[in-house]
């Protein structure tokens, strides 16, 4: 079968829509299962779940950033319809991934005796080492056959993987809910993740074999191409270490300095914000292969026009989600799992600022993935990770949980927030970056203004119920989107976005007619 010939807009829309539907279904089921988990299994086990997930995030840096390097190296041969080189790259990555799985298994098992140093609980949990080994098994299994999913993503057909995700994830979460209600077993709960990961990889592998039968050919990779691969990996390796420490130490520090049970408390808020960030990331990740293709085939002017449109969407979404989180989360937590699981408002503010930052930076990160811009930013990311670790420990000792989360905001804002856009604008847009920072600053002020307006309206609604929460949600949705529409509807980037939507709709209509 030949490579994808559809337009970038059509591919991106398919990927985004399928990803959003998948995430929406899972999100609804996740909130239900989390409620049962806390009520039946307990928040202490929830803390252990979050802690082990963080430890294994750090372990995953052993892949050297291979997944990102693989996607970058596949864009050009796919654009050139070079099936032999594509097959050679995948065969090479297959061998490397198997070695990585082995390394992660060995390192992960060697950490088992040291778990008691980072777990802080008033009442010890039995079989803690067994639970950790199950988590480790899930991580190791996730590397089997995963190389085949990369060709699907690089060929802008990630909607095929999303279809598998939605079915597998729904089945997995439903089985988890049943296991909680009938068995109340944490072990069965996490074993279902292992089984789900294995089946998911096997199904995606089958799809890749069917779509691209040539990938099983034993094509050798030239010495020159191997050097190019290692050049990409060497840059991504440092970046991967940095991001792993930046994003993978939060729960560990909370567990060591504040208490493992607080990992469970924080994870409830994290479930909300993380799923929002993933939702936004899915939209932009759907565009990443298109960006790789765009960079390979277009000039700086067109690249910048696409970026501006993406930036408009990120500003709009960051305003909507950040305001909603700040004004609606505490009521939601109370209605969902109970008032006793609420964190203080200062911690909530830190969580919202972190979310705002993550959403606003999505276009920059999407272009980083699409361009392979790791070599230029690897050291600033490493510095950010070290700064975050130091500030997190200081923040934990002086301010507790809120200090740890504020440390993440401060470290990111004071380092690569300024550095990475400058590299992108200079290297790929041939423009000065000042306009980007100006837009960012104006968007932040706009968000504060809209937050103040809505707060004045919502403070008159004092009762907490499902009905009042829905009313508040409607007020936030209508006011935020109305103001942001007025802000953007006459801009060039909004017109580009509108034209893209029209072209996608017209393509779909023409296909329906046929």
Secondary structure, 3 states (H helix, E strand, C coil): CCCCCCCHHHHHHHHHHHHHHHHHHHHHHHHHHHHHHHHHHCHHHHHHHHHHHHHHHHHHHHHCCHHHHHHHHHHHHHHCCCHHHHHHHHHHHHHHHHHHHHHHHHHHHHCHHHHHHCCCCCCCCCCHHHHHHHHHHHHHHCCCCHHHHHHHHHCCCHHHHHHHHHHHHHHHHHHHHHHHHHCCCHHHHHHHHHHHHHHHHHHHHHHHHHHCHHHHCCCCCCHHHHHHHHHHHHHHHHHHHHHHHHHHCHHHHHHHHCCHHHHHHHHHHHHHHHHHHHHHHHHHHHHHHHHHHHHHHCCHHHHHHHHHHHHHHHHHHHHHHHHHHHHHHHHHHHHHCCHHHCCCHHHHHHHHHHHHHHHHCHHHHHHHHHHCCCCCCHHHHHHHHHHHHHHHHHHHHHHCHHHHHHHHHHHHHCCHHHHHHHHHHHHHHCCCCHHHHHHHHHHHHHHHHHHHHHHHHHCCCCCCCHHHHHHHHHHHHHHHHHHHHHHHCCCHHHHHHHHHHHHHHHHHHHHHHC
